Amino acid sequence: MHIGIGLPISTPTVLLDWARRADSGPFSTLGLLDRLVFDNPEPLVALGILAGATSRIKLQTEVLIAPLREPSLLAKQAATLDLMSGGRFVLGLGVGGREDDHEASGTELRTRGRRLDEQIVLMRQLWAGEPFSADCGPIGPAPTRPEGPELLFGGFQPAALERVARYGGGFLAAAAPSWAGGLFDTVRTQWTEHGRPGQPRIVAQVNAALGSQDVIDDARASMGGYYEFSGRAAHMVDAMLTTPDQIRTAIKQFEELGADEVMLYCYGRDADQVDRIADAIS
């Protein structure tokens, strides 16, 4: 079982400290969320900076809202980050569900799933070194693998789960252990039905904060603001893990469900959380 750290989004200037601590600790991955109409760092830019400040840990978007972006440029950005990080970049993708994000990007909310499918096909073509079209040549640089960075997909709807089997290497599950198992089973079944060899990589995501009450309150406020649009922010904030025992229990539950990695998302700015969580999982 691998354990990753989800980075806070409220104060981008603290992320270098978070990343360096995580890179020297027991963690497998740094994750970063995405929004357009929100006061958060752009994840590809931020992870590119963090790639230069780290040497070992993976860098993962969870999830990048691909339909907001032009696919040729996204393919180039992802390949560049993958190449310059020595293959440590993992591209987690999703469709997004916030109307304001799509309004600001000039994209249509109702066609976002179809747009993502089309983007994946084009990006894979470009990563393999094929030309963009009959009149337009290849778009480099080449990533570390011809198929491009590892692709993970997040989501809950049937189309999102099937997308893992059709295009991806694994599933990002932002779900509690109590109902994540059914999602895992569906993804594995569809993986087999699509004739994919082996098993999909399963990455679970839970929210956590360790520290004083001020640290926990800061994390809850930041998380509540991020999820305010959903109408379920209070419920999600209440489910945040705030003790070492809660974190260890969740990790054990996900391990029993067959998850390969658990990402512990920390919305509070206090970088000492990295060390506290390292102690809790050691």
Secondary structure, 3 states (H helix, E strand, C coil): CEEEEECCCCCHHHHHHHHHHHHCCCCCEEEECCCCCCCCCCHHHHHHHHHHHCCCCEEEECCEEHHHCCHHHHHHHHHHHHHHCCCCEEEEEECCCCHHHHHHHCCCCCCHHHHHHHHHHHHHHHHCCCCCECCECCCCCCCCCCCCCEEEEECCCHHHHHHHHHHCCEEEECCCHHHHHHHHHHHHHHHHHCCCCCCCEEEEEEEECCCCHHHHHHHHHHHHHHCHHHCCHHHHHHCCECCHHHHHHHHHHHHHCCCCEEEEECCCCCCHHHHHHHHHHC
